[in-house]
Amino acid sequence: MNPKSNLALAVVEEEDEFLEQQRQYLTFRLGDESYALGLLSVKEIIEYGGVTQVPMMPPFVRGVINLRGRVVPVIDLAQRLRNETAAVTRRTCIVIVEVGPEDERLDMGVIVDAVSQVVEILPEAIEPGPSFGARLRADFIAGMGKQDDGFVILLDIERVLLPDDMVGLNELKSIAA
């Protein structure tokens, strides 16, 4: 076997391993809708609290938290996705996710109404997201995962948290780094 074949085989195996790992999703609620994030991007889930507001931020930036000595921006996911402020209840959580290019990974917190469970969604059970009619931008939807009782919206968390229209987060990124 030549070296190029070995490299191609290694890349295919790595992609298969990633897809195998990406079958697991953390499901959560925002209002009356179910969403999911790929488990590989989720670092931890913490109780809501200790959020310090930062002046002059967009409405979807709730503030920052101190996570073991690091500054972590906290995004109100309901505000970002649907322009609705999330009401804080006893079930409200902050899901810490890791986003960005491999050499510049950044921890960010997203506020969710309630974490549900970790589920396995096979690739064949994922449909493309709707191009219209959804209550959120089509580019935020990675797909629609079929479940027994309907669909769960699979979010492309990179697109939700890192687009150019999130002005003001550059200041928080420099603080967090």
C-alpha positions as CSV (number, residue, x, y, z in Angstrom):
1,M,0.0,0.0,0.0
2,N,1.4,3.4,-0.8
3,P,1.6,6.3,1.7
4,K,-1.2,8.3,0.1
5,S,-3.6,5.3,0.5
6,N,-2.6,5.0,4.2
7,L,-3.3,8.7,4.7
8,A,-6.7,8.5,3.0
9,L,-7.6,5.5,5.0
10,A,-6.6,7.2,8.3
11,V,-8.7,10.3,7.3
12,V,-11.8,8.1,6.6
13,E,-11.3,6.2,9.9
14,E,-11.1,9.5,11.7
15,E,-14.2,10.8,10.1
16,D,-16.1,7.6,10.9
17,E,-14.9,7.8,14.5
18,F,-16.2,11.4,14.7
19,L,-19.6,10.4,13.2
20,E,-19.8,7.5,15.7
21,Q,-19.1,9.9,18.6
22,Q,-21.4,12.6,17.2
23,R,-24.4,10.2,17.5
24,Q,-24.9,11.5,21.0
25,Y,-26.7,14.7,21.7
26,L,-27.6,16.7,24.8
27,T,-31.3,17.6,24.5
28,F,-32.8,20.6,26.3
29,R,-35.9,22.8,26.3
30,L,-36.3,26.4,25.3
31,G,-39.9,27.3,25.9
32,D,-42.0,24.5,24.4
33,E,-39.4,23.4,21.9
34,S,-36.8,20.6,22.1
35,Y,-33.3,21.3,20.9
36,A,-30.1,19.3,20.9
37,L,-26.3,20.0,20.8
38,G,-23.7,17.5,19.7
39,L,-22.2,16.1,22.9
40,L,-18.7,16.6,21.6
41,S,-19.1,20.4,22.0
42,V,-20.5,20.2,25.5
43,K,-18.0,20.5,28.3
44,E,-20.3,20.7,31.3
45,I,-23.7,21.8,32.7
46,I,-23.9,24.1,35.7
47,E,-26.7,25.6,37.8
48,Y,-27.7,29.1,36.7
49,G,-26.2,31.9,38.8
50,G,-23.4,34.3,39.3
51,V,-23.8,36.0,36.0
52,T,-22.3,39.5,35.9
53,Q,-23.8,41.9,33.4
54,V,-21.4,43.6,31.0
55,P,-22.4,47.1,29.8
56,M,-22.9,47.8,26.1
57,M,-23.4,44.2,25.0
58,P,-26.1,43.0,22.6
59,P,-29.3,41.8,24.3
60,F,-28.5,38.1,23.9
61,V,-25.3,38.5,25.9
62,R,-26.5,38.0,29.5
63,G,-23.0,38.6,30.9
64,V,-20.0,36.6,32.1
65,I,-19.4,34.0,34.8
66,N,-16.3,33.1,36.7
67,L,-15.7,29.4,35.9
68,R,-12.8,28.2,38.0
69,G,-11.0,31.5,37.6
70,R,-11.8,32.0,33.9
71,V,-14.1,34.5,32.4
72,V,-16.8,32.8,30.3
73,P,-19.4,34.7,28.3
74,V,-23.0,33.7,28.8
75,I,-25.5,33.8,26.0
76,D,-29.2,33.9,26.4
77,L,-30.0,31.2,23.8
78,A,-33.7,32.1,23.7
79,Q,-32.9,35.7,22.9
80,R,-30.3,34.7,20.3
81,L,-32.5,32.2,18.5
82,R,-36.0,33.7,18.9
83,N,-35.6,37.2,20.3
84,E,-37.3,36.2,23.5
85,T,-35.6,36.6,26.9
86,A,-35.4,33.4,28.9
87,A,-37.2,33.4,32.2
88,V,-35.0,32.1,35.0
89,T,-36.5,29.2,36.9
90,R,-35.2,26.6,39.3
91,R,-34.5,24.3,36.3
92,T,-32.6,26.9,34.3
93,C,-29.0,25.8,33.5
94,I,-26.0,27.1,31.8
95,V,-24.5,24.6,29.3
96,I,-20.8,25.3,28.8
97,V,-19.8,24.6,25.2
98,E,-16.5,24.8,23.4
99,V,-16.5,26.6,20.0
100,G,-14.2,28.0,17.5
101,P,-11.2,26.8,15.4
102,E,-9.1,24.0,16.9
103,D,-6.2,26.3,17.8
104,E,-8.5,29.0,19.3
105,R,-11.2,27.1,21.2
106,L,-13.3,29.3,23.4
107,D,-15.6,28.3,26.3
108,M,-19.0,29.9,26.2
109,G,-22.1,29.4,28.3
110,V,-25.6,29.1,26.9
111,I,-28.7,29.5,29.0
112,V,-31.4,26.9,28.5
113,D,-34.7,26.4,30.3
114,A,-34.1,22.8,31.3
115,V,-31.7,20.0,30.3
116,S,-33.5,16.9,29.3
117,Q,-31.2,14.0,28.5
118,V,-28.4,12.6,26.4
119,V,-29.8,10.7,23.4
120,E,-28.4,8.8,20.5
121,I,-29.6,9.9,17.1
122,L,-28.3,7.8,14.2
123,P,-27.2,9.7,11.1
124,E,-30.1,8.0,9.1
125,A,-32.5,9.5,11.6
126,I,-31.4,13.1,10.8
127,E,-33.3,15.1,8.2
128,P,-32.2,18.4,6.7
129,G,-33.5,21.4,8.5
130,P,-36.4,23.4,7.0
131,S,-35.3,26.2,4.7
132,F,-38.4,28.3,5.7
133,G,-41.1,28.3,8.3
134,A,-38.9,27.7,11.3
135,R,-38.8,30.3,14.2
136,L,-35.1,30.6,13.8
137,R,-32.5,31.2,11.1
138,A,-32.1,28.2,8.8
139,D,-28.3,28.3,9.0
140,F,-28.5,27.8,12.8
141,I,-30.2,24.4,12.2
142,A,-27.8,21.4,11.6
143,G,-30.8,19.1,11.1
144,M,-33.9,17.6,12.5
145,G,-33.4,14.5,14.6
146,K,-36.3,12.0,14.5
147,Q,-37.4,10.8,17.9
148,D,-40.3,8.6,19.0
149,D,-42.5,11.6,19.8
150,G,-41.5,13.9,17.0
151,F,-38.4,15.9,16.1
152,V,-35.7,17.6,18.0
153,I,-33.9,20.6,16.4
154,L,-30.2,19.9,16.1
155,L,-28.3,23.2,16.5
156,D,-25.1,24.1,14.7
157,I,-23.7,25.8,17.8
158,E,-20.7,27.1,15.9
159,R,-23.0,29.2,13.7
160,V,-25.2,30.2,16.6
161,L,-22.3,31.5,18.7
162,L,-19.5,32.6,16.4
163,P,-20.9,34.6,13.4
164,D,-19.8,38.1,12.5
165,D,-23.2,39.5,13.6
166,M,-22.3,38.9,17.3
167,V,-20.6,42.3,17.6
168,G,-19.4,43.0,21.1
169,L,-18.2,39.5,21.8
170,N,-14.7,40.3,20.6
171,E,-14.2,42.4,23.7
172,L,-15.4,39.4,25.9
173,K,-13.2,37.0,23.9
174,S,-10.1,39.1,24.7
175,I,-11.1,39.1,28.4
176,A,-11.6,35.4,28.4
177,A,-8.4,34.5,26.6
